[in-house]
Amino acid sequence: MDNIVTQNTGEDSVKRLKIILLSFVLSFSLFFTKIFAQESSLLMIYVVGGIYFFVSVIGLLWAFNYKVKIRSLIYILQGGLFVFSEVLFVLVFFFQQFDRIYEGVLLFILLCFIWVITYVCFLMVNVFNVALYKSLPLLQVAQTASYILSLLMIYFFTFSILTSGFPLYVMFPLLFILYLFILFMQFNELDMEKGIIWRRVILLSLINMFTIIPFIFIGSTHEIVAIVPTVGGFVGGGLLNLSGQKDVKWQVFGYNVILLIAIVLAVYFCWF
């Protein structure tokens, strides 16, 4: 029995070390990718993001010693998609080449934050994967982390796609499809019925699109516009989770106030 416990502890330590190493390499390699890039183009940024996505997926398989199930691939793809969104955000946000030292310092600080949330994301994926083999008390923590990281993905992708300047007939379907993928992966981790999952995913995706469309046409800054569907996803998810419960009028009121504040602030920064 002691040998089994020691073996499991040793495997967990090695796995955690691999996750730390993988998240560190992915995050801080972006610094050198940006610093040494001679020319930046939107096409190259999306290609680089795709490369980071595949490296993340393969890296997670390696970190888990390839002990995965078919359902694990959904969680691993979620981790890869999160890294993809981070890479797009960083490279689009720092689209121009550096001409001041403080810009490089700002990028380094941002990448420190990216490293932390990437590490949290990979730990979350690990918890979901291990939970397929045995019960874990950390599963609810992982579900909460997935909810927060899904909101970050919505913000990262919304900002990146808006800044990329795609035509509206490309931008709207692309954002809607991404919202579907992100929200499906997040709700899939709650063990709900597939029919309920898709109804909620489609409804929330439509809410996100309806909240973002007016601000695209009035020309608000992309950093502000991206906050609106993020808050919309947060409020919509909260309201859907409250459905069927009793005595939730104050929670519903609070969610509506949060959404209203986000919209008012977006309008204010647009016009002033």
N, C-alpha and C positions, 0 to 999 in steps of 0.2 A: 504493500500500500504506500509506504514511504517512497519507494522507487517511482511509483506512478505520479505521485504529487511532485516529486523533484523533477521528473521528466516534463510534466506539463508546465511547471514554473520556468524551466529552462527554455522550452519552446516558445513560451509567451515572451520571455526576455529577448530572444533572438528575433522574434517577429516584430516586437516593438522597436528594436534597434534598426531593423530593415525599414520600417515605416518612417522613422526619424530621418534616416539617411535618404530615402526616396523623396520625402517632402522637402528636405534641405536642398538636394541637387536640383529638383524641379524649380524651386522658388528662386534660388540665387543664380542659377544659370541664366535666368532672364536678364539679370544685370549685365552680364557679359554679352548676351545676345543683343541687347540694346546698345551698349557702349561701342561694340566693334562692328555694328551694322553700318555700312557705308551709305546705303540708300534704303529708304523704307517705302513700301507700297502697300496698299490695302490687300492686294492679292497675296503678297508675301506674308503679311501679318496673319491672314487666315490659314495659309499653308503651315506657318510655324505653329499656330494654335492646334492644327490637326496633328502635327508631329508630337506635340506635348500630350495630346489626348491619347495617342497610341502608346507612347512611352509610359504614361500613367497606368493604362490598362495592363500592359505587360509587366510593369513594375509591381503592381498590386498582386498579380498572379504569382510573381516571384516572391514577394513578401509573405504570401500565404502558403508558400511551398507547394503551390498548385493543388492544395486541398480545398476544392470548391465544388459546388453543385451547379446545376443548370440555372437555378434561381439566383445563385451568387453573381452571375453575370450582370443581372440588372443593377445590383448594388455597385459592382465594379465599374460598370458603364456610367453610373451616376457620379462616382469619384472622378472618372476621366472627363466627364462633361463639365464638372466643376472646375477642374484645372484648365480646360479649354476656355471657359468663361473668364477666368482670372488672367490668362495670357492675353486674350483679346483686350480686356480692359486696360491692362498695364501698357501694352504696345500702342493701343489707340490713344490712350490718355497722354502718353509721352511720344506722340507721333513724330514731332520734329526732333532733329538732332540737338544734343545739348550744346549750349554755348555759355552756360554759367555753371559754376561749381555747385551752387545750392540745388540746382535741378537734379544733379547726380545724388546729392545727399538725400533729397526728398524721395527719389526712386529707391534708394537703399532702405530708408525707413519704411516705405510702403511694402517692400519685399519682405521685411521682417514680419510685418503683419500678415502678408500672404503666406509666409512659412507657417505661422501659427495656425491659421484657419485651414491650410492644406493638411497639416498634421491632424487637426481635429477631424477633418473630413475623412481621412484615411482610417483613423481610429474608429469612426462611425461605421465605415464600410466593414471593418474587421469585426465589429460587434454583430452586425447583421449576418455576416457570413458564419461566425461561430454559433450564432443562435439557431442556425439551421441544423446543427448537430446536437446542441444541448440547450437547456434553459439558462438564461442569463439575467441577473437582476439589473444589469445596465441597459437593457433593451429600451426602456422608456426614455432614458437619457439620450440614447442614440436617435430615437424618434424625434425628440425635441431638437437635437442638433441638426437633423435632416431638415426639419421645418425652417430653422434659421438659415441654413446654408442654401436652401431652395430660394428663399427670399433674396439672398445675396446674388445667386445666379440670375434671378430675374433682373436685378439691377445691373449687373455686369453686362449681360447680353443686350438689354434694352439700350444702355448707354453706347455700347460698341456699335450696334447696328444703326442707331440713329446718327452717330458721328460718321459712320462710313458713307453716308449720303446715297444710299440705294434709292432707286425709284420707288414710289409708293406701292406700285403693284408687286414689287419684290419685297419691300420692307414689311408690309402688313401680313402677308402669308407666312413669311419667315418668322416673325415674332410670334404669331399665333401657334405655329408648329412647335417652336421652342417652348412656349408656355405649356403646351400639351405634354411634351416630353418631361419637362421639369416637374410639373404637378402630378403627372401619372406616377413617376418614380417615387415622389414623396408620399402620395396616398397609398401606393402599393405596399409600403412598409407598415401600414396600420392594420393589415389583415382584414380589410373590408371586402364585401362582395364585389365582383368585377363590374356588375351593372351599376352599383352605387358609386364605385370609383370613377367610372367614365362620365356619369352624369355630373358629378362634382367637378371633375377635371375640365370638362367642356364649359360648364357654367362659370368657373373661376377664370378660365382663359378668355371667355367673352367679356367678363367684367374688366379684366386687365386691359383688353383691347379698347373697350368703350371709354375707359378712364384716360387712356393715353392719346386717343385720336384728336380731341379738341386742342390739346397743347402742341401737337405737331403742327397744326395749321396756323396757330397764332404765333409760332416762332419762339417759344421759350427755350432757354438754354438746355442742352441735352442732360447736363448733370441734374437739373431740377426735374425735367420731364421723367427721367428714369426712376425718380423717387415715387411718382404717382402710382404706376402699376405695382411697385413693390409694396407700398402701403395698401393698395387695393387687394393684393394677394393675401396680405396679413389679415385685413379686415374680413375678406370673403371667407378665408379658411376658418377664422374664429367664429363667424356667424353660422357657417355650415356645421361646425362641431357643436354649436349650441342648439341646433334644430332637434326638436323632440324633448328637450329638457324643460323643466318648469322653473318659474320665478327667475327668468334671465333678462327681464326688461332693462335692468340697469347695465348689464353687460352689453346688450344690444345697443343701448344708448351710448355707451362708452366707445364701442367700435365705430359707430356712425360719427361721433365727434372727432375721432382720430382721422377718419377719412376726410371729413369736412376741413379740418385744419390743414391737412396735406394739400388739398385742392386750393384752398385760399392762399396758402404760402406760394404754391406754384404760380397762381395768377398774379400775385403781388410781385414776385421776382421777374415775371414776364413783362409786366407793364412799367415797373419802376426800376 
